[in-house]
C-alpha cells in the first residue's frame, strides 16, 4: 500500500457527520468510507461516459 498518499481534506460539518455515521454503521474507518464514496462516483462517471 505504498502507493497511498496522505491528503488533508476540509469538509462541511454535515458531510463529516455523514461519513462518521456511515463508518460506524458499516464497522469501517472514516477513510474507508471516503474511498468507497469516491470510487462509487468514479464508477458512475465512467458508466455515463461510455
RAFENFEN-V766612 format. One line per field, one symbol per residue. ss: DSSP state (~ for helix, > for strand, _ for the rest). psi: psi as a letter, one per 40 degrees, with the letter a starting at -180 (. if undefined). burial: b if it has 24 or more other C-alpha atoms within 12 Angstrom, else e. Layout:
# RAFENFEN-V766612
ss->???
psi->???
burial->???
This chain:
# RAFENFEN-V766612
ss->____________~~~~~~~~~~~~~~___~~~~~~~~~~~~~~~~~~~~_
psi->feehhihhhhiidddddddddddddefiiddddddddddddddddddde.
burial->eeeeeeeeeeeeeeeeeebeeeeeeeeeeeeebbeeeeeeeeeeeeeeee
